[in-house]
């Protein structure tokens, strides 16, 4: 099975389940950028519940841009802020220190292009998981696709469909219960080497 997905910022667990169930993955890189999507957002589990990590971008609705052309705004210390949020959320998780040195550099070097940065983050996660993902990129944008499973809708935040997965241990579950379908960082820091087994055991019904 071939699936079509958007490359997002530290993709959701649902996206990684799709990776593990697919024979081939095609990433949509020819679409127009849209605000309030997971293109520049990922959710983690903080002490007060669900917390968004954001990558600020230079973008206005007036000047429509392709996703691949969107620039990151480095006017703020967004990387430092995001990493501190990650540390605060997962410092006591079972596998934070196991992956810390691999992931911290992603929040240290200044980045310019959102799409390239998202692929850089994705490749680091794939390396952590030792997952050999066979992916290609689109050459043109098509609204309707044939012969492949179109899961580009997973990029939506506002229109996100509820996809339920089996619970796993989360750091702050005793406070807020199990939070479903967060970004991959939550699963990685809590499940470590078992992450891939977990992903392969889950299914997406859309």
C-alpha positions in Angstrom: 0.0 0.0 0.0 1.2 3.5 -0.9 0.1 6.5 1.3 0.2 10.2 0.6 1.0 12.4 3.5 2.1 15.9 4.4 5.6 16.2 6.0 4.9 17.9 9.4 6.8 19.1 12.4 7.5 16.0 14.6 4.6 14.1 13.0 1.7 12.7 15.0 1.5 9.1 16.2 -1.3 8.6 13.5 1.2 9.7 10.8 3.8 7.2 12.1 1.2 4.4 12.3 0.5 5.2 8.6 4.3 4.9 7.9 4.5 1.5 9.5 1.5 0.2 7.7 2.6 1.5 4.3 4.8 -0.2 1.7 5.6 3.2 0.3 5.1 6.8 1.4 4.8 9.8 -0.8 5.1 13.2 0.8 3.1 16.1 -0.6 5.6 19.0 -1.2 3.8 20.9 -4.0 0.8 22.1 -2.0 0.0 25.7 -0.9 0.8 26.5 2.7 -2.1 26.8 5.1 -2.1 28.2 8.6 -3.2 26.3 11.7 -2.0 22.9 10.6 0.6 20.4 11.8 3.0 21.7 9.1 4.5 23.9 11.9 3.0 22.5 15.0 3.3 19.4 17.2 1.7 18.4 20.5 3.4 17.1 23.6 2.2 16.3 27.1 3.1 19.0 29.6 2.4 19.3 33.3 -0.8 21.2 32.5 -1.9 18.9 29.7 -1.7 19.1 26.0 0.9 21.6 24.9 1.7 22.8 21.4 5.3 23.3 20.1 5.3 25.8 17.3 7.7 26.9 14.5 7.0 30.6 13.7 6.9 31.3 10.0 6.9 34.4 7.7 3.5 34.0 6.0 0.5 36.0 5.1 -2.8 34.9 3.5 -2.5 37.8 1.0 0.6 36.4 -0.7 -0.2 32.7 -1.2 3.0 30.6 -1.0 3.8 27.0 -1.6 4.7 25.0 1.5 8.2 24.4 0.2 8.9 28.1 -0.1 7.8 29.1 3.5 10.5 30.6 5.6 10.9 30.2 9.3 10.9 33.4 11.4 13.9 33.6 13.7 12.9 36.8 15.4 12.3 34.9 18.6 14.1 32.1 20.5 11.5 29.6 19.4 14.0 26.7 19.4 15.1 27.4 22.9 11.5 27.8 24.1 10.5 24.5 22.4 13.4 22.6 23.8 12.8 23.9 27.4 9.1 22.8 27.0 10.3 19.3 25.9 12.8 19.1 28.8 10.1 20.2 31.3 7.6 17.6 29.9 9.9 14.6 29.5 12.9 15.0 31.8 11.5 12.3 34.1 10.3 10.0 31.3 12.0 6.6 30.9 13.9 7.4 27.7 14.5 11.2 27.5 18.2 10.9 28.2 18.4 8.0 25.8 17.5 10.2 22.8 18.4 13.7 24.2 21.8 14.0 22.4 20.3 12.9 19.1 17.5 15.4 19.2 18.9 18.5 21.0 20.9 19.7 17.9 17.6 20.2 16.1 16.9 23.0 18.5 20.4 24.6 18.4 21.1 25.4 14.7 19.3 28.3 13.0 16.9 27.1 10.3 15.5 29.0 7.4 13.1 26.8 5.4 10.2 25.0 7.2 9.8 22.1 4.8 13.6 21.3 4.9 13.5 21.6 8.7 10.6 19.2 9.0 12.4 16.6 6.9 15.5 17.1 9.1 13.4 16.4 12.2 11.7 13.4 10.5 15.0 11.9 9.5 16.3 12.2 13.1 13.2 10.4 14.4 13.5 7.7 11.8 17.1 7.2 12.9 16.1 7.0 16.6 13.5 4.3 15.6 15.9 2.6 13.2 13.0 2.7 10.8 14.0 2.5 7.1 11.2 4.5 5.6 10.9 4.2 1.8 9.6 7.7 0.8 9.4 9.9 -2.3 8.1 13.4 -2.9 5.4 14.7 -5.2 6.3 16.4 -8.4 3.0 18.2 -8.8 -0.1 18.8 -6.8 -3.2 16.7 -7.4 -6.5 17.2 -5.6 -7.7 13.7 -6.5 -5.4 10.7 -6.4 -5.8 7.1 -7.8 -4.4 3.9 -6.5 -3.0 5.4 -3.3 -4.4 6.1 0.2 -4.7 9.9 0.6 -4.0 10.7 4.2 -3.2 14.4 3.7 -6.1 15.2 5.9 -4.0 14.2 8.9 -2.3 17.6 8.6 -5.4 19.4 9.8 -5.7 20.8 13.3 -9.2 22.3 13.3 -10.8 19.4 11.3 -8.8 16.7 13.0 -10.7 13.4 13.2 -10.5 11.5 16.4 -8.3 8.4 16.0 -8.0 6.2 19.1 -4.9 4.2 19.9 -4.1 1.9 22.7 -3.0 3.7 25.9 0.6 3.6 26.9 2.3 5.1 30.1 2.6 8.9 30.0 4.4 11.0 32.5 1.4 13.1 33.6 -1.3 10.6 33.1 -2.1 10.6 36.8 -3.1 14.3 36.5 -4.9 14.4 33.2 -5.4 10.9 32.0 -4.2 9.4 28.7 -3.8 11.9 25.9 -4.3 10.3 22.5 -2.4 10.9 19.2 0.2 13.4 20.4 3.4 14.1 18.4 5.8 11.2 18.0 8.1 12.7 20.7 5.6 11.7 23.4 5.6 8.1 22.4 9.4 8.0 21.8 10.3 9.4 25.2 7.9 7.1 27.0 8.3 3.9 25.1 11.8 4.1 23.8 12.9 1.0 21.8 9.3 -0.4 22.0 8.0 2.6 20.0 8.2 0.7 16.7 6.5 -2.3 18.1 3.7 -0.1 19.4 3.3 1.7 16.0 3.2 -1.5 14.1 0.4 -2.9 16.4 -1.9 0.1 15.8 -4.3 0.8 12.9 -5.9 3.9 11.4 -9.5 3.8 10.3 -10.4 6.9 8.3 
